[in-house]
């Protein structure tokens, strides 16, 4: 797959620029890459610290079916893991945390954001990717880190090249074989030492917090937890939420 790269020194956010470019109907797939963001954002409209030196990109791809869109979280996570692992050889300390975080020594080093746009030419998926290469924020709900702290010297251009290669591989795998191979590979890359989880989210406009033990991913990529309900263990599935280790 040939990617068109739109490079910028500074943007409000790569997600905003990628969305604006959709109106101009550029050739696909394309990537917006910026050296810094003035208003970078993560999931739930959280601010994403975006100083110089880190990796900020948004990809735009077409999807045929809305139900497939969430699975691109796994395509992207596996691609990000593969790219960083190949550049750092940090296999033993790299893990993935559901639904879309890259961890280094159990601290957040990267994240993913998915947004779907309906256009005259069909459904378009905008995938935001941020990786802490040189610095990381301190005031975050989940402890963060960066690659440089661990002795890894990776540039945004280095990461972009490897990431595109792995993204193409996992996207082709999803389209040819379905989600099962991605599910198996994601499970190999999660941290088995952290099975006891706290899932925080929203339900009917109110904050929720659920504790459980990791059990599996289902065929749709939902998180399956073993939860206690009135003294009995039950399996519960979740399509979204923020996971913390307990």
TAKA-V713399 format. One record per residue. PHI is phi in whole degrees, 0 to 359 (* if undefined). NEAR is the number of other C-alpha atoms within 8 Angstrom. Layout:
BEGIN
phi=PHI near=NEAR
phi=PHI near=NEAR
END
This chain:
BEGIN
phi=* near=3
phi=260 near=4
phi=262 near=9
phi=269 near=9
phi=255 near=8
phi=256 near=8
phi=258 near=7
phi=223 near=9
phi=286 near=7
phi=211 near=9
phi=220 near=12
phi=298 near=10
phi=202 near=11
phi=295 near=16
phi=296 near=11
phi=296 near=8
phi=294 near=11
phi=300 near=14
phi=293 near=9
phi=297 near=8
phi=294 near=9
phi=302 near=8
phi=294 near=6
phi=271 near=6
phi=52 near=6
phi=287 near=6
phi=293 near=6
phi=245 near=9
phi=282 near=11
phi=220 near=12
phi=229 near=13
phi=257 near=14
phi=239 near=13
phi=231 near=14
phi=285 near=13
phi=204 near=13
phi=236 near=14
phi=272 near=9
phi=222 near=10
phi=299 near=12
phi=221 near=10
phi=245 near=11
phi=293 near=7
phi=58 near=4
phi=62 near=6
phi=290 near=7
phi=291 near=8
phi=244 near=8
phi=303 near=8
phi=223 near=11
phi=283 near=9
phi=299 near=6
phi=106 near=11
phi=263 near=16
phi=254 near=15
phi=229 near=16
phi=213 near=13
phi=225 near=14
phi=255 near=13
phi=235 near=13
phi=225 near=10
phi=271 near=10
phi=231 near=11
phi=277 near=7
phi=222 near=7
phi=300 near=7
phi=292 near=5
phi=279 near=9
phi=307 near=11
phi=299 near=9
phi=290 near=10
phi=290 near=9
phi=298 near=13
phi=284 near=12
phi=304 near=13
phi=290 near=11
phi=297 near=13
phi=293 near=14
phi=294 near=14
phi=294 near=12
phi=301 near=12
phi=299 near=11
phi=294 near=12
phi=293 near=11
phi=297 near=11
phi=292 near=7
phi=279 near=9
phi=247 near=8
phi=60 near=7
phi=266 near=8
phi=303 near=6
phi=288 near=4
phi=250 near=9
phi=266 near=14
phi=216 near=13
phi=245 near=14
phi=240 near=11
phi=296 near=8
phi=267 near=9
phi=201 near=12
phi=248 near=13
phi=259 near=15
phi=248 near=14
phi=233 near=12
phi=54 near=7
phi=66 near=8
phi=243 near=10
phi=288 near=13
phi=249 near=16
phi=199 near=11
phi=213 near=12
phi=226 near=15
phi=227 near=11
phi=245 near=10
phi=223 near=7
phi=253 near=9
phi=237 near=8
phi=263 near=8
phi=236 near=7
phi=294 near=4
phi=253 near=5
phi=107 near=9
phi=280 near=13
phi=238 near=12
phi=253 near=14
phi=256 near=15
phi=243 near=12
phi=269 near=13
phi=228 near=12
phi=231 near=11
phi=226 near=11
phi=279 near=13
phi=269 near=15
phi=245 near=10
phi=209 near=11
phi=209 near=10
phi=286 near=8
phi=257 near=6
phi=261 near=4
phi=238 near=7
phi=300 near=4
phi=240 near=7
phi=304 near=8
phi=250 near=11
phi=207 near=13
phi=220 near=13
phi=294 near=14
phi=297 near=11
phi=303 near=8
phi=266 near=6
phi=88 near=6
phi=257 near=8
phi=257 near=7
phi=236 near=11
phi=264 near=10
phi=303 near=11
phi=291 near=6
phi=302 near=9
phi=293 near=13
phi=301 near=8
phi=300 near=8
phi=291 near=10
phi=299 near=12
phi=300 near=10
phi=298 near=9
phi=288 near=13
phi=298 near=13
phi=301 near=9
phi=298 near=8
phi=285 near=13
phi=293 near=10
phi=298 near=8
phi=296 near=11
phi=299 near=12
phi=290 near=7
phi=272 near=6
phi=238 near=8
phi=86 near=9
phi=281 near=10
phi=308 near=8
phi=298 near=10
phi=291 near=14
phi=301 near=12
phi=297 near=8
phi=288 near=9
phi=297 near=11
phi=298 near=7
phi=293 near=6
phi=258 near=9
phi=282 near=9
phi=269 near=9
phi=291 near=5
phi=285 near=4
phi=243 near=8
phi=272 near=9
phi=271 near=10
phi=236 near=13
phi=242 near=12
phi=254 near=13
phi=252 near=12
phi=196 near=10
phi=228 near=9
phi=218 near=7
phi=55 near=4
phi=83 near=5
phi=248 near=6
phi=290 near=8
phi=232 near=9
phi=216 near=8
phi=236 near=7
phi=258 near=9
phi=192 near=12
phi=247 near=10
phi=302 near=11
phi=240 near=8
phi=184 near=7
phi=250 near=10
phi=271 near=8
phi=291 near=8
phi=258 near=7
phi=88 near=10
phi=289 near=11
phi=281 near=13
phi=248 near=13
phi=245 near=12
phi=269 near=12
phi=240 near=11
phi=272 near=9
phi=229 near=7
phi=55 near=4
phi=85 near=5
phi=245 near=6
phi=275 near=8
phi=227 near=8
phi=267 near=8
phi=232 near=8
phi=251 near=8
phi=224 near=8
phi=263 near=7
phi=203 near=7
phi=143 near=10
phi=253 near=9
phi=262 near=11
phi=235 near=9
phi=279 near=8
phi=257 near=6
END
